[in-house]
């Protein structure tokens, strides 16, 4: 259960945040890339990424949307477990391995808490100037600012519609047993 607010992200189970703790990426930040494609990673995100084998994050082209996806060791482990569920040679496994691990870059934090986004990933996703960093619990996404604004509106509509449909299905499920009995 998510219980305690800690510096912009939630700690799970009320534990203190530190090495080995699982932080959660929350909120949305607008950041500007500098001439070297560096971006300051929000302190909350740096803390949430902790516990990995490196001082930084992994980033790769998202398989869900036209943006970069990133996170710490927990995200890497989650994708590895998903891929490992599939037998070696399975076309879906190969597609996931190619898309995720083949496109993955390990990005270390510098002393100012910045990462340098690889030029190829910036070009692929259209990350030129202002970007939006969006926390999604166990991961985050990096979007071009204008593209994110449109995506956010699409997602709000999908969430509103989907939640209404879910609630309707739940109400129907509650009525059905009563009608049978």
N, C-alpha and C positions, 0 to 999 in steps of 0.2 A: 504494500500500500504506500502511496506517496504521502509523506507526512510533513516534512520539514523544509521550509524555504531557506536556501543557503546561497546568498550572493547572486541571485538571478537564475539559479537552477535548483532543482529539487534533489535532495538526497533520498535514497530509498530506505525505508524503515527507520528513519530518525538517526542513522549513523552519521558520524562526522565525516566530512569529506577529506580524503587524503589518499596516499598511495594504496591502490587496491580497492578503493571505494568506487561504487558505480554512480557517476553523476548523470544527470539528464540535461540535454541541450534544450533550452527553452528561449523563447522570444525571437524577435526579428531586429536586425541591426543593418543600417545602411553604412557602407564603408567605401572609401575611394582607393582604387588601386594606384600605386605610384608608378613612376616610369619604369621601375624594375619588376613590375607585376607583384609587388609585395602588398599584403593586406594584413592589417592588425586584427588578430583573432581576439574576439572579446574575452576578457579574463574569465568570465563564467564558462566559456567553451573550453579554454585551455585547462581549467580545473576539471571539467567533466571528461576530457580526453585522457586524463591521467591513468597511469597503471599499465601503459603499453611498453613495448620493448625499446621504444625510442621516445625522444622528447618532442612530440609533435602529433600529427594526424596523418591519416591516409585520405587521399582524394581520388576520385575517378568519375567518368561520365555516368550520370545516373541512368538506370535502366527504366525508370518511371517517367522521367520528364527531361526536357532540354536544359539541364543544369548540371553542375558538379554536385556530387554527394561526398560527404566526408564524415569522419568520426575517429574514435580512438580504437583501442584494442578490442573493446566489446563489439563494435560494429564489424571489424575484421573477423572476429570469431563467429559472429552470427552468420555472415555470408559463407565462411568456411564450412560451418555445420550444415547449412542449407545445401551446398554443393556436394558435401560428403554423403548426403542422403541418396544421391543418384549414383547408379553404377558407372564405373569407368567406361568411357566410350559412348555413353548416352548423349544424343545430340543436344538435349537441354543442358546437361552438365557442361559440355564443351562450349556452348553459347554463353553460359554464365561465367565460366572460367575466363573465356576470351574477353567478355565485356567488362567484368569486374576486375579480376586479378591482372589481366593483360593490360588494362587501362589505368591501373592503380599507380599512384605516385606517393612515396613517403615524404612528407614535408615536415621538416624540423622547425621548431620555434627558435627565432633569434633572441637576443637579450631584450629586445623591445616587444616580444610577443608576436612577432610577425612571421608569416610564412610566405614563401615565394611560389606563386602559382606557375606551373610549367607553361611555356609559351604555346605549346601544341594544345593543351587543354583550354587555355584562354581563347585561342583562335576557334577551336571546335565549338565552344559554347558562347562565343560573342562577348566575352568579358573584356571590356576595353577601359572603362572609366569607373563609374559608380556601380557598385554591386550590392546585393542584398544577401545577408547571411541569415538563414532561417533555421531555428532549432526545431527538430522533430523527435524529441525524446532521446533515442539512442543514436541519433545521427543528425547531421545538418546538411543543408543545401546552400550552394552559392549560385546566385542568379544575376543576369543583367537586370538592372533596376526596372526598366520599362517592361521587360518580358515577365518579371515576377508580378508586377501589379495586375496584369491581365490574368495570369495563372491563379493568383490569390482570389480574384473574383469568381473564376470558374470553380475553384475548390469550395468557396463559400456556398455557392449555389448547389454543388454536388452534396456538400455536407447537410445543408438544409433539407434538400429533397430526400437524401438517404436516411436522415434521422426521422423524418416524418413517416417514411415507409417502414422503417424499423419499429417505430412506436405503434403504428397501425397493426403490424404483424404480431407484436407482443399483446396488444389488446385482443386481437382475434384469437390468439392461443389461450388467453385467459377465459374467453367466452366459450370456446369449444368444449372444454371439460365440463363446464356447468350445463351446457345444452345436452350433453350425452348422459349425464347423471340424473 
